[in-house]
Amino acid sequence: MDGIVLLKEDHKTVEKLFKQFEKAGDGARAEKRKIADQVIEELTTHTWIEEKIFYPAAREADPDTKDDVLESVEEHHVVLWMLSELKDLDPADERFDAKMTVLMENVRHHVEEEEKEWFPDVRKAMGRNRLTELGEQMEAAKKTAPGEPLAVPSADQ
């Protein structure tokens, strides 16, 4: 699978989870906890493969993406810390829904920038064969991604 297509599929998966969370309602604490746990897993894996494989390849193929990649890594930093806080937060805590809402806003902003502003340039710079190769590498790397958000490199920056 094409690496950019793989990342966009991840984005769609997370967006579906966000919509489920938004529809869950005030009393659905157990359901919200389950959804939040899935979001944590998906985003931790996603940020891992972007940082370990896709971002370095994007910078190599199109040096003009340097600032976009650096900004994305900073956005990951914020998201990963929020994920680590959500991981241990009781869904009955009054901050749980607010923290999820801010997380969703941050991730949606990040996705929009990647997909609209710089993925098209990276696609042109890399070409189909390189993107397919990256997609295979990222798919394989998902199996070894950490389960802990703070284990992703940008969490330390």
N, C-alpha and C positions, 0 to 999 in steps of 0.2 A: 504494500500500500504506500502511496505517496505520503511523505512525511507531513506536509502541510494538511493534507486531507485527514491524516490520523489526528493531528492536533485539533483540527476543527471538529472532528467527531467527539473528541474529549470535551471540547467546549459545549457541544450540544448535550452531551450526557449530563454535565454539571448544570446546565441551564434547566434541563428537565427536573433535576433534583430541587433546584431553587424554586421552580413553579410549584412542585409538590409541597415544599415547605410553606410557601405563601398561602396555599389553599388549605393547609392542615387545620387552621383555626386555633383559637386560644386554649382549648382544653385538651388538645392532642399532644401532650408532653411526650409520651412514649414514642409516638410516630415521629415527632420532631427530632427526638434524640437519635432515632434510627436513621433518619434522613441526614442529619448533621454528621453522623459517623460515616455515612457513605460519601458525603461531600469531602470530609477530611481525607479519606482514603484516595478518592479520585484526584483531588487537587495536590496531594502530597506526591503521588506518582507522576502526575502531569508536570509539576514544576521540576521534579527530578530529571525527567527525560529532556525537558526543554533546556535546562541548564547544563546537563552533562553532554548532550549530543547536538540538539538543534541550534542553540544559540552560538556555540563556537563555529559550527559549520556555516551559519548565516553570516557571521562576521568575516569568515574566510572568503566566502563566495562574493559578498558585497560589503566591502569595508564601510560604505556609507551607512550601514545599519548599526554602526557602533553605538551611537547615542540612543537609538531605539532599544537595543539590547540592554544597555546599561540601565535605562529607565525601567525596562521590564523586570530586570533583576531586583531593582529597588521595590517595585510593586510586589514581587514575590516575597521579599523580606517582610513586608507589612502583612501580607496574606498568611504566610507561614506562622507568624506569631499569633495572629488571630485564630488560626486553626489549632495551635497548641493550647490556647486558652479555652477554646470551645470544647476541646477534647475532654477536659476535666470539669467542665461547668455543668452543674445540675440544670436540666431543662426547666425546673421550677424556679430557678434564680431569675429575678426580674431583669437581669442584663442579658439573658440568653437570646431572646428574640431580637433585641437591639443589636447585639454583637453579630448575629446571623445577617441582619439587614445590612449592616455596614460592610460585612464580608461580601455579600451579594453585590452591593454597589461597586466595591473595589474590583471584584472579579469581572463584572460586566464591562466596566471601563477598560480594564486590561485587555479583555477579549476584543472589544471594538477596535482599540488601537492596533493590536496585532493583525487582525483580519483585514481591516480597511486601509491602514496606513503603511505597513511594511511587509506583510506576507506577499503581496503582489510583486514587489521589487525582488524579494528573495527568490520567488518562483522563477522570475525571468533570469536571474543570475545563475541559478543552479541547474535548471533544466530537469527533464523528466527522469533520466537515469539516476542522477545524484539524489533526487528527492525520493525515488523508490528505494535506493540503498539506505538512505536515512530513515525512512519509514520502517524498514526491516530492523535496523539497529534499535530504534526507539521501541518497537514492539517487543523485542527481546529484552531490552533494559527494564521494561515494566515489571518483569518477573523478579528482578533483583532490587527494585526500588525500596527504600526504607519505608516503614509504616509510621515513623515518627516525623512530624513536620519539621522539627528543629534539627533533624539529621540532613536536611537539604542544604547545600552549601550557602545559599544566599541568606539563610536564617542567621548566620553568624556575622554577616557584614553590617 
